[in-house]
Amino acid sequence: MQREIVQNLPKIELHCHLDGSVRPAVLEEIARKQKRALPATGDALAELMKVPDESESLLDYLKCFDVVLPYLQQKEALELIAYDLVAQVAEEKVAYLEVRFAPMLFTHEGLSIETILDVVLSGLKKGEEDFGVKTNALLCGMRHHTLEQNQQIVTAAKKYLGKGVAGFDLAGDEANYPMSLFEEVVSEAHTQQIPITLHAGECGCAQNVATAVKLGATRIGHGIALKDDSAILESCIRHNTLIEMCPTSNFQTKAVSSLSEYPFQIFLDAGLNICINTDNRTVSNTTLTDEFLKLHEWYQIDYALMKKLNQNAIEGAFISASDKQHLSEQLDTAYLPILHS
């Protein structure tokens, strides 16, 4: 597989965090406008914003977000990073993007959840118009937040559902806050008929995946721990659950420590639905093109499998049947000449 061809083929991304994908140059622009100092500039800032090589855990990985969050408390900043993320994915022909973020993380200087949603969705919409990438937002509750805070996110997701918001997620420190603590809030989202994708099984506990599926999640972020529990893996196959794999990130958070532990081939051979994602473009220092090329290097995937992984993403996306049909046609048109050459 050649980088130029992979980059120019249409791709679908369902697991991409807004605040983990802020380009260093964009953060510098925001800081200038806000007249606020940054801890570093140029290459030194870029290093601070990406996960260090010696990262030992998901918690180490999440520390990178502390660099950007103080600058994302104003409307203009949020609109800009949303717009710029669409610009980034357009460079590598992402045809559809679901962007996830936790509105509560942007309320520290007085912005309301509604204002935050309005400006982020406005940035995504402008990006959609300028770059031709279809987008939707997924709203994240945070594991370390209160039940009341997370219920506010469910309420907001319901209000904006179909108006730029497509679903609900739970993110954060899975090791210390297992899925079982969130039955009430996830059940509420399910009752409100909000599509659900949940981070689960990133930290070595397959039971979190089982609980997430039981509570109504049709997609699982990461799901790596399924490799350790064949019964729960089989249950996900039966439920047609889509696993949003993020290869680079999974090594950085130490979900696995070596390639021999990585379950991509195991999941594929078992018949599990999987799709490929970046997780955090800046923090993980990756693109979707990079992710597919890594899988080519590690597992010798070809263009036919790349197309199938993107088709899986379309089928699991929180969009209408007609939108899925349109995206599938885009894949067919672009991949068929390559598959038949």
C-alpha positions in Angstrom: 0.0 0.0 0.0 1.3 3.4 -1.0 1.0 6.5 1.3 -0.2 8.7 -1.5 -3.0 6.3 -2.5 -4.0 5.6 1.1 -4.1 9.4 1.8 -6.3 10.1 -1.2 -8.9 7.3 -0.7 -12.1 8.3 1.1 -12.0 7.3 4.8 -14.5 7.4 7.7 -13.5 8.3 11.3 -15.8 7.7 14.2 -13.4 8.1 17.2 -11.6 11.4 17.3 -11.4 13.8 20.2 -11.6 17.5 19.6 -9.3 18.7 22.3 -6.8 16.0 21.6 -6.5 17.2 17.9 -5.6 20.9 18.3 -2.7 21.7 16.1 0.2 23.5 17.9 0.1 26.4 15.5 -3.6 26.8 16.1 -3.1 26.8 19.9 -0.4 29.5 19.4 -2.9 31.6 17.4 -5.5 31.2 20.2 -3.0 32.2 22.9 -2.0 35.3 20.9 -5.6 36.4 20.5 -6.3 35.8 24.2 -3.0 37.6 25.2 -2.1 34.6 27.4 1.3 33.0 27.7 2.0 29.4 26.6 4.3 27.1 28.5 6.4 26.8 25.3 6.2 27.7 21.6 7.2 26.1 18.3 8.7 22.6 18.4 8.8 22.6 22.2 5.0 23.3 22.4 4.4 20.5 19.9 6.4 18.1 22.2 4.3 19.1 25.2 1.1 18.5 23.3 2.0 14.9 22.2 2.3 11.9 24.5 5.8 11.3 25.7 7.6 8.1 24.7 7.8 7.0 28.3 4.1 7.1 28.8 3.1 4.3 31.2 -0.7 4.4 31.3 -4.0 6.0 30.1 -3.6 8.6 32.9 -0.1 9.6 31.6 -1.6 10.0 28.2 -4.5 12.1 29.5 -2.0 14.6 31.1 -1.4 16.0 27.6 -4.8 17.5 27.6 -3.9 19.8 30.5 -1.7 21.8 28.1 -4.6 22.9 25.9 -7.7 23.0 28.1 -6.9 26.5 29.7 -7.1 28.1 26.3 -10.3 26.4 25.3 -12.6 28.3 27.6 -13.7 31.0 25.1 -16.1 30.8 22.2 -13.7 31.9 19.5 -11.2 29.2 20.4 -13.8 26.4 20.4 -15.2 27.5 17.0 -11.6 27.7 15.6 -10.5 24.3 16.8 -13.7 22.6 15.5 -13.2 24.3 12.1 -9.5 23.4 11.9 -10.2 19.7 12.8 -12.4 19.5 9.7 -9.6 21.1 7.7 -7.1 18.5 9.0 -9.3 15.5 8.1 -10.1 17.0 4.7 -6.3 16.9 3.9 -6.5 13.1 3.9 -10.0 12.7 2.3 -12.0 11.8 5.4 -15.6 11.8 4.0 -17.4 11.6 7.3 -16.2 12.5 10.8 -17.7 12.0 14.2 -16.0 14.5 16.6 -16.3 13.8 20.3 -15.7 16.2 23.2 -16.8 16.8 26.8 -18.6 20.1 27.1 -18.1 20.3 30.9 -14.3 20.6 30.3 -14.9 24.0 28.6 -17.1 25.6 31.3 -14.3 26.7 33.7 -14.6 30.4 32.7 -18.3 30.7 32.6 -19.4 29.3 29.2 -22.7 27.5 29.3 -23.1 24.0 27.8 -25.5 25.4 25.2 -23.0 28.2 24.2 -20.3 25.6 23.9 -22.4 23.4 21.7 -23.5 26.3 19.5 -19.9 27.4 18.8 -18.4 24.0 18.3 -21.3 23.0 15.9 -20.9 26.3 14.1 -17.2 25.6 13.5 -18.0 22.1 12.3 -20.7 23.4 10.0 -18.3 26.0 8.5 -15.7 23.3 8.0 -18.3 21.1 6.3 -19.2 23.9 3.9 -15.6 24.8 3.1 -14.1 21.3 2.9 -17.0 19.1 1.9 -16.6 16.7 4.9 -19.8 15.6 6.6 -19.5 15.8 10.4 -21.4 15.1 13.6 -20.6 15.6 17.2 -20.6 13.1 20.0 -21.0 14.5 23.6 -18.9 12.9 26.3 -19.7 12.6 29.9 -16.5 12.3 32.0 -15.9 9.4 34.4 -14.6 11.7 37.2 -17.6 14.1 37.0 -20.7 13.9 39.2 -23.9 12.1 38.2 -25.6 15.5 37.9 -22.9 16.9 35.5 -23.1 13.9 33.3 -26.9 14.0 33.3 -26.6 17.6 32.0 -24.7 16.2 29.0 -27.4 13.6 28.3 -30.0 16.4 28.4 -27.9 18.5 26.0 -27.4 15.6 23.7 -31.1 15.0 23.5 -31.8 18.7 22.8 -29.3 18.9 20.0 -29.8 15.4 18.6 -30.2 15.6 14.8 -29.0 19.2 14.9 -25.3 18.4 14.7 -25.1 16.0 17.7 -25.4 12.3 16.9 -24.7 10.5 20.2 -23.4 10.2 23.7 -20.1 8.8 25.1 -18.3 8.4 28.4 -14.6 9.1 28.5 -11.8 9.4 31.1 -10.1 7.3 33.7 -11.6 3.8 33.1 -9.3 2.0 35.5 -10.6 3.9 38.6 -14.1 4.5 37.4 -15.6 1.2 35.9 -18.7 1.1 33.7 -20.8 -0.2 36.6 -20.8 3.2 38.2 -22.5 4.8 35.3 -25.6 2.6 34.8 -28.0 5.4 35.7 -26.6 8.0 33.3 -26.2 5.6 30.3 -29.6 4.1 30.9 -31.0 7.6 30.8 -29.3 8.3 27.4 -30.7 4.9 26.1 -34.2 5.8 27.3 -34.0 9.1 25.5 -33.1 7.1 22.3 -29.7 8.8 22.0 -27.2 6.6 20.1 -24.5 5.4 22.5 -20.8 4.7 22.0 -18.7 4.1 25.2 -15.0 4.0 26.0 -14.6 0.5 27.5 -12.0 -2.2 27.6 -9.2 0.2 27.1 -7.8 -0.6 30.6 -7.7 -4.4 30.8 -11.3 -5.1 31.9 -13.5 -6.9 29.5 -16.4 -6.7 32.0 -16.6 -3.0 31.3 -17.4 -3.8 27.6 -20.1 -6.3 28.6 -21.7 -3.7 30.9 -21.6 -1.0 28.2 -23.3 -3.3 25.6 -25.9 -4.3 28.2 -26.7 -0.7 28.8 -27.3 0.0 25.1 -24.0 0.9 23.6 -23.9 -0.2 19.9 -20.2 0.9 19.6 -17.2 0.5 21.9 -14.2 2.9 22.0 -11.0 0.7 22.0 -12.4 -2.6 23.4 -8.9 -4.1 23.6 -9.6 -6.2 26.7 -12.0 -8.3 24.7 -9.0 -10.3 23.7 -8.9 -11.7 27.2 -12.6 -12.9 27.4 -13.9 -15.0 24.6 -17.4 -15.1 26.0 -17.8 -11.3 26.0 -16.1 -11.1 22.6 -18.7 -13.6 21.3 -21.5 -11.5 22.8 -20.2 -8.5 20.9 -20.3 -10.4 17.7 -23.9 -11.5 18.4 -24.9 -7.9 19.2 -23.1 -6.7 16.0 -21.2 -4.2 18.3 -18.7 -2.1 16.4 -15.2 -1.8 18.0 -13.5 1.6 17.4 -9.9 0.6 17.4 -7.2 3.3 17.7 -3.9 1.4 17.1 -1.3 4.1 17.8 -3.1 5.3 20.9 -3.6 1.8 22.2 0.2 1.3 22.5 0.7 4.8 24.0 -1.8 4.2 26.8 -0.3 0.7 27.4 -3.6 -1.0 26.6 -1.0 -3.4 25.1 2.8 -3.3 25.4 3.9 -5.3 22.3 2.6 -6.1 18.8 2.2 -9.7 19.8 -0.5 -8.6 22.3 -2.4 -6.4 19.9 -5.7 -8.1 19.0 -6.4 -6.7 15.5 -5.9 -10.0 13.8 -7.7 -11.9 16.6 -10.7 -9.6 16.3 -10.7 -9.8 12.5 -10.5 -13.6 12.4 -13.2 -13.9 15.0 -15.6 -11.9 12.8 -15.8 -8.9 15.2 -16.9 -5.6 13.6 -13.9 -3.2 13.8 -13.1 0.2 12.4 -9.9 2.3 12.5 -9.5 5.7 14.1 -6.9 8.2 15.3 -8.3 8.9 18.8 -6.3 12.1 19.2 -4.5 13.4 16.2 -2.1 15.7 18.0 -1.7 13.9 21.3 -1.0 10.6 19.4 0.9 12.4 16.6 -1.0 10.5 13.9 -3.4 10.6 11.0 -5.9 8.1 9.7 -3.5 7.5 6.8 -0.7 6.7 9.3 -3.0 4.2 11.1 -3.9 2.3 7.9 -0.2 2.2 6.8 0.8 0.8 10.3 -1.8 -2.0 9.8 -0.3 -2.7 6.4 3.2 -2.9 7.9 2.1 -5.0 10.9 -0.5 -7.2 9.3 -0.1 -6.8 5.6 -3.6 -5.4 5.2 -4.5 -4.5 1.6 -6.8 -1.9 -0.1 -9.7 -4.4 0.0 -9.5 -4.8 3.8 -9.0 -1.0 4.2 -12.3 -0.6 2.3 -14.0 -3.1 4.5 -12.9 -1.4 7.7 -14.2 1.9 6.4 -17.5 0.2 5.3 -17.8 -1.2 8.9 -17.5 2.4 10.1 -20.2 3.6 7.8 -22.5 0.8 9.0 -21.9 1.7 12.6 -22.1 5.5 12.1 -24.8 7.5 13.8 -26.4 8.7 10.6 -29.4 8.0 8.4 -29.7 5.1 6.0 -29.6 7.5 3.0 -26.3 9.1 4.3 -24.8 5.6 4.8 -25.8 4.7 1.2 -24.2 7.9 -0.1 -21.0 7.2 1.7 -20.9 3.6 0.6 -21.2 4.8 -3.0 -18.3 7.2 -2.5 -16.2 4.2 -1.2 -17.2 2.0 -4.2 -16.4 4.7 -6.7 -12.9 5.4 -5.3 -11.8 1.9 -4.3 -13.0 -0.2 -7.3 -10.5 1.1 -9.8 -7.7 0.3 -7.4 -9.1 -3.1 -6.4 -9.3 -4.0 -10.1 -6.0 -2.6 -11.3 
